[in-house]
Amino acid sequence: MGTPILPDRYDEPRLVGRGGMGEIYIAHDRLLARTVAVKVLAERFAQEPELRERFRREALTAARLSGEAHVVTIFDVGEHGGRPYTVMEYLPGGTLAEHAKRAPVRPEQALAWLTEVAAALDAAHAKGVVHRDVKPANLLFDASGHLQVVDFGIARVVDETLGLTAPGTILGTAGYLAPEQALGQETTAASDRYALAVVAYELLTGGRPFERGSETAEAAAHIHDPVPPASERGIGLPVEVDAVFARGLAKGPEHRFPTAAAFVAALRDALTGTPPPPRPSSRRHARGTLALTGAVLLAAAGVTAAVVASRESEDRPAAAPRRETATEPKTVQERAPARDQGESRAEPEGGSVEHAAALNDEAFGLMQEGRWEDALPLLERAAPALEGTYSDDLRYEAYAEYNLGRTLAELDRCDEAREHLERSKRLQGNREEIKAAKHLCAPGQRA
């Protein structure tokens, strides 16, 4: 008779799952009289002494997170029969993948689940732990129906020990890979937040954003393809969610939300119609504060497109004429007239559309805080640099023109403000946010 898979303490082990890293057993802990789950490193990996040691260290790292909300509790770490194992709490409620099978869930339920996962990820990131494989199958429900995140650090063990990040090698799960992961580059907390955004997209629409016929094609789509509007896939989703997913699934890690909680908060605002609370400047406070929900949409919706466009900028100038497409976006009612070919404009610092878009995003953050004077010089650099770049998949020119017009209106420079707001209107149509910004300059509205 062979060596038992687990120590005698863990009685009646029952195999319940098998993955790329190892096996999962359910067993009875005779010492503490409770049911536990035990992850055992796959035998083929257990033959690597260095990997066994790394597995043990990473299990201890995961154990440090056990006190955090919505992180699976680790009870024991050990080695038996030459194979490392990790004993954790038994989560009987199944996985999120089982609870949301190919069908959208109610937004309020999705937000509740995402809030729990975000809390776990932010706590782990604060302690320097990156998950690397956030997906519904690694999100399990406890007996009370709350989500717990499992498998922290496992992918990093294999990566660092066996050197699997050679060009062309993909770690993690293709459907949830951040672009940098798909490229074999450094995986960071921003990569986990990207995967969370994929999970959110799947919960709300019933499908992943970049689903393709093969894992390779799906991983490539994460790198190259723009984010499909979730509002066009999910039933009853407001268009405001598209801006949130554009940022959450931005190609560049630096363009994503700073925390998982910030992503979920923005998604909640978009789904419920709640504007983010801007801090008004004192000179405008007397006339009231206008909601910036529309500005969130205008400023953020093109993040991914800007990063994708940076690939094209290697082959064409950033000031290339705006190209027309056969399909008009829903928000476009009329387009700006074509620029004269000889007309020149300033290049952004660094010479890229991506940098100009980043300036716009930075300015928008200042706008949310009511720091109009600080936002103005950034927008005065971004808007001219984006002139003539507007297209269906790169709409930043319209966003920058709106932000500049709104800022000038807040600073009582109304003649200049109207000019930029009109430019944004010609590109995007007369949105309610543009009307509200113009209203700041209406008679009797000045402070």
N, C-alpha and C positions, 0 to 999 in steps of 0.2 A: 504494500500500500504506500502511495506516494506521500510526500510531506503535505500536511493540510495547508490550504491557501492562506489561512489566518491563524494567529495564536489561539490557544485553547480558550482564552477569555471570551473570544467572540464565537459564540455557539451557533450552529445551524446556518452557516453562510449560504445565501441564495443569490446566484448571479442574476442581475436584473438589467444590466446594460453593458455595452461594449463600445468603446470609441477608439479614436486614433492613438490616444495616449495610454489607455489601460482599460480596466474592467471595474464595474461597480457592483458591490455585493450589499445585500441587506442581511444583517446579523443581529443576534441578541447578545448584548453586553451582560454577561453573567455577574460581573462585579458590581455594576451599578443598576442592574435590573431594568434595562431600557433597550429599545430598538435603535440601532445606529446604521448609518450608511458607511461603507468602507471603499475607498478608491485604491486600487492596487496597480502599480506601474506595470505596463505591458512587459511580458517576458523578454521580447526582443530588445527593449530599451534597458531592461534590468541587467543586461550583460555588460553594460558600460559603467565601470566603477565611478567615473567622474559624474556621469549623469545621475547615478543613484544618490551621490552626495548632494548634488544640486537639487534634486527632487526633495530631499530631506530639508535642505535649507529653505527652499521656497515654501514647503509645507509649513515650516515654522513662521515664515513671513506671513503667510495667509492666516496662521493662528493669531498673530498680533492684531489682525483685523476683527477677530471674533467678537469683540465687545461692541463693534459698530452696528448700528441699525441696518437691517436688511442684508447683512453679510452672514453667510452660513457659519455656524459655530464649529470650530475644530476641537475635538476632544482628545485626540491622541495622534502621535506621529511615531512610526517605528519601521522596522524591517523584519521580514519573516521569510525564511526559505530563499534568501538572496533577493527578495523583491520588496521595495519600499511600499508602505501603505500609509494612508491618512484616514483617520476615523472622524466622522463628522455627524452632525445631527441628521436625523432621518426626516426628510421633507415629504410627507405623504400626498401632497396635493397635485403632484404632476408638474409638468413644465409649462411655461408660457406658450411654447410651440403647440402643445396639445390643447390649450385653452383657446387659441386663436387660429384655428385651422382654415386658412384661405378665405377668411371672411372678415370684414371690418368689425370692430367692436365699438360700442358707444364711446363718444369722446370723453365723457366724464369718467368712464371706467379706464380708458387708456391713460388718461392723465393721472389717475390714482396709482396705477401700476408704474408708470414712468417716474413719478415722484419718488417712489420707493427705490427703484433702481438707481436713480440719480443720486440719492442720498448715499447709497453704498459706494458708488464710483467716486464721488467727491471725497468721501472719507478715506478711501484707499489712495487716491491721488495725493491727498494731503500728507500721507505717510510714505510717499514715493513708490507706491505699488501700482503697476499698470496691468490690467487684466489681459488684453491682447486678443480675446476671443469672446466679446460680448455678443450674444445672440439669444433668441428665445429658448433654445435647448439648455442654456446655462443659467436660466432664470427659473427657479423652482418655488412652488407655493408650499408654505407650511400648513399646519393643521388649522390655523386661523384664517387662511386665505390671503396671507401677506406674502409678497415676493421676497426671496432671498437670492443673492448672487453667489454662484459657486465657481470653482476652478480658477481662482486667482493665481497668476504666476506660472501656470503649467506650461504654456506655450514658450515662455522665456527660457525655461529649463532646457528644453530640446533645442531651441534656437542657439543658445550660447554654447551648449556642449557639443552638438554635432555640426555646428556651422551651416545650418540650413538656409541661411539668407544669401546664398549664392545667387547671381543673376538668374532670373527665370523661375526661382523657387518662391512659392506662396505659402505663408504660414497663416493660420486662422481659417475662417470659413469664407468662401468666395463671396457669398451674398452680402456679407457685412464688413468687408475689407475696406479700410480707408485707403485712398490712393497711394499713400506712402508705404503702406504695408504691401500692397499689390506690386509695388516697384522694388520691394526688398530693402527699403530704407528704414531709418530709425522709427520705432514705434513708441509713441508717447501717450500721455493722458488725452491729448487731442484726438488720437486715434480711437480711443474708447468712446469719446463723445460722438465721434462720427458714427460709430457702430450703433450707439444709442439712438441717433437720429434715424438710422435705417430701421431699427426696431419700431420706432414711433410711426414712421411712414407705413410700415407693414400693418401695424395695428389699426391705423385709421383708414387705409385704403384696401386692405386685404392682400396686398402684394408688395414685394420689395421694389425699390425704384429702378433697379438696373437688371431685372431678371432677363436672362437670355437662354439660349438653347444648351449652353455648356458652362461649366464653372470658369473655364478660361475666358470665354467671351464676356461673362458677367464681371470678372475681375478687371478686364480691359475697359469695360464700360465705366467702372468706378473711376478710372484714370482719365478717360477722354470725354465722356458724354455729359451734356448738361442735365441738370436735375429735372425730371418730368414733373410738371405742376401737379401737386397732390390734389388740388381742388378739381382737376379734371378727371381724377380717378376715383375719388371717394364720394360717396353720396352725401350731399348737403354740406360739404366742407367749404368754408368761406375762402375767398381768394387770398386773404391775409396769411393763410398758413404757408403759401408758396414762398413768401419772403423768409419765413422762419426756417423752412427746409433748405432754401438756397444757402443760408448761412450755416446751418447745422451740417450740411453735406458739401461745404466748400472744399474745393480741391486742395487748397493750401491750408495746413493746420492753423496758421496764424490768423486766418479769416473766420475761424469758427468761434462759437461761444466760449467764454473763458471758463465756465463751469458747466457741469451737466444740469445743475439746478437752474442756471440761467436759461439754458435751452428750453427746459420744461416750462419755466415761467413765461417765456416768450410765446411758446406754443399755446399755453393756457389763455394768454391775452388774445391771441389771434382767434382761438376757437370761441371765446366768450364775448369778444368785442370789447374787452377792457383795455383802454389805452395805458401805456406805461406812464408813471407819474413824473412828468418833467418838473424840474425846479425852475420856476419863473424868475426872470430878472426883475429887480425891484421896480424899475421904471415901467414895466409892463404889468405889474401885479394888479394895479388899480383897475385895468380894463379886463382882467380875467385871463385865464390860461386856456389856450386852444389845445385840444387833444392832438397827440403826435402819432396816433395809430397809423394814419396814412403815411406819415414820414417814415415810419418803420418799414412799411411796404416799399416806398420809393427808394429808400436808402439801402435796404438790405437785399432786395430781390435779385440784384444782379451780381452778387458776390461770386457765385460759381461761374457765371458766364464770363466774368472778368478774368478769372484764373484760367478758364479754358481758352479764352481769347489770347492769353499770353503765349500759348503754343503757336498761334497763327502769327503773332507779332514777330517771330523769328524770320518769317518769310515775307512780311509786308510791313510798311511803316505803321506806327501806332495811329497816325493821322489818316490812314486810308479812308476813302470815301465810304459812307454808310451804304451797305448793300441792301437792296430791297429783296423781300422774299414773297413767295406766292401766298402764304397764309398770314393774315393780319392777326395780331394778338387781340384778345377781347377788349383790352383797355385802350387800344389805339383807334381814334376816330379820324385823325388826319396826320399827315407826316410833314415834317419841316421841308422846305424847298432844298434842293441839292445845292451844295456849296460850289462856288467857282473853283475850277481846278487850280488856279493860281493863288487862291487864298491860303495864307499860311496861318499857323497858330503856334502857340508856345508848347514846347515839349515838357512833360512833367520831369521832375528830378528822377534820374534813373532811366528816363526815356521809354517808359512802358505804360500802356493803358492800365495794367494791373496796379502800378504805383499810384496813378491818378485815382483809381477806384478806392485804394486804401486811404488816400487823403480824404476822400469823400466820407468814408466810413468813420474815420477819426473825427472829422468835423461833426458828423451826425451825433456821435457820443457827447460832444460838447453842447450841441443844440438841446439834447435831452436834459442837460443840467442847466439850461438857460444861459450858457456862456457864449452868447452871440458874438461878442467882440473877439473871443479866442477862435471861434469857428470860422469867422470871415476870411482871414488870410489863407487858410487851408482851402476853402472853397474857391477863392479867387485864383488859386493855382490849379485846382482840379477841373473846374468847369471849362476853361479854355483848352486844356489838354485833352479833354474828351470830345471836343467839338467835332462833329462829322463822323463819329464812330457808332451812332445809334443803329441797332438792328434788332430783329426779334430775339436773338439770343445774347445780345449785349446792350442793355437798356440804360446803362449807367449815365449816359449823357443827359437823359431826361431827369434822372434822380438828382444829379449834381445841380442842374439848372433850377430845379424846384428848391433844393436846400439853400442854394445861394439866394434865390429870390425871397424865400421865407426869412432868412437871416437878415437881409437888407431891410425887409419890411419891419422886422422887430427892432431894427436900429433907426427907424424913421427915415430911411433913404429910399423913399417910395418911388421916385422916378426910375431909379436903377432897378428896384425890386420888380416893377411891372414888366420891364424888358425881359428879365430872366424867367419870370413866371409865364410870360407869353411863349417863350421858347419851349418851356416844358409842356405847355398846353398843346403846342403844335405837334410835339412828339407823342404825348401820352393821351391827348384828349383832355377835356376840361373836368378833371377829377375834383371831388369835393374838397380835397386838401388844398388844391390850387385856389379854388374859390375862397376858402377860409383865409389863406395867406393874403389874397388880394383885399379881402375885407378889412385886414389890419390897416390898410391905407385909405379906407373909405372916410369921408368927412365925419368928424365927431368921434373917430376911433382912436386918435392919438392920445397918449397919456398927457 
